[in-house]
Amino acid sequence: MQTLIFLNGNIPKLKVLKEHLKKASFIVAADGGANHLRKIKVIPDLIIGDLDSVSKGSLRYFTKHNTLIKKVTDQNKTDFEKSLIYCLNNSKKSITVFGAVSLRADHTLNNYSVLKRYYKKSDIRIITDEFEIFFIKKSFKFSYRTGEVVSLLALPIAGGIRTSGLEYPLNEESLEFGKREGALNISVSDKITISFKTGNLLLFKKHFIK
């Protein structure tokens, strides 16, 4: 079962959300993420953050539905990080995140930074309309459609990368932020394998929910 975290960025379309909501055991709204949930009539188990973005109407609405509201004023941590800390402290380690990507480039990059800080402690995946995004833990094999995009991004560097099933394979090579990217590769097999030896490697793969 999954724990779902809703941030205040761009939320995927309802069909994508429904695929995850039916497997959800716990739902967290990070501050303004609660406003999105109210619009689609989903009741979170928890609203957490400094509560500067969630509307008063949403707070009243979810209070009536017995949602736990937890104000955390620590300005050294984002609402995303506060949500992750709560989940990890309560043994919720299969976490799917919505709303991490938005038109605010600073928010989006910051969310990837937070993800990097916690991905070794849990299974955390960001879902957008098109992609599933997560840090690989040394190696990962998955089934995929041929002719589709697979992107790799090192944050800030990853070494000893090996891939199979991609048009532009890597063979014990390195990627480095600001120097060499692995974006917009194409699958040439229905089985993809990626491994690396050092650093941190972010994977963008399509989820094919339409």
C-alpha positions, 0 to 999 in steps of 0.5 A: 500500500502507498502513502500519497503526498500532495504538494502545491504544484501541478497535479496530474490529471484525474485518471492518473490520480485514480490509479494511485488513489485506489492503492493508497493507505494514507494521504498527506496534503503538504499545506496548499496541496490540500486545496487541490484535494478539496477540488477533487473531493479527496479527503487527506488523513493529514494536512501538514506544513506552516499552513500559509498556503492552504485556504481557510475554507479548505481547513474548515472543510477538512476539519469537518471530515476529521483530517488531522491538521499539524502545523510545523513552523520550522522555516528551515524545512519545506512543507515537502520535507516536513511531510516526508519526515512525518511519513518516515517517523511513522513507518510509511516508506512507500511514498508517491508524490504529486505536485512536485513539478510546477511552473516555479522552477525554483520550487521544482529544483528544490523538490528534487534536492529534498528527494535526493536527501531522503531517497535512500531511506525510503521508496519515494517517487514523483508522478507527473502527467507523463513521468514517474521520477525517482533516484535509482538505488544502484541498479534498476530493471524494468519493462518498457515500450520501445521507442519511448523516452528514458532520461537520466540526470546526475545530481550532481554526478554519477559514475560507472553507469551501465545501461542496456536497452537504450539507443545510446548506451552507457558503458562504465561512463559518468554523467555530471550536472552542468557537464554531461546529461543523459536526457532524451534517450530512447528505448530500443528494447522492452527490457531496460537495465540501468546500474551505476557505482557512485553518486546519485542518478535520477531516472525519468520513465513514462508510466503510460497511464492515459 
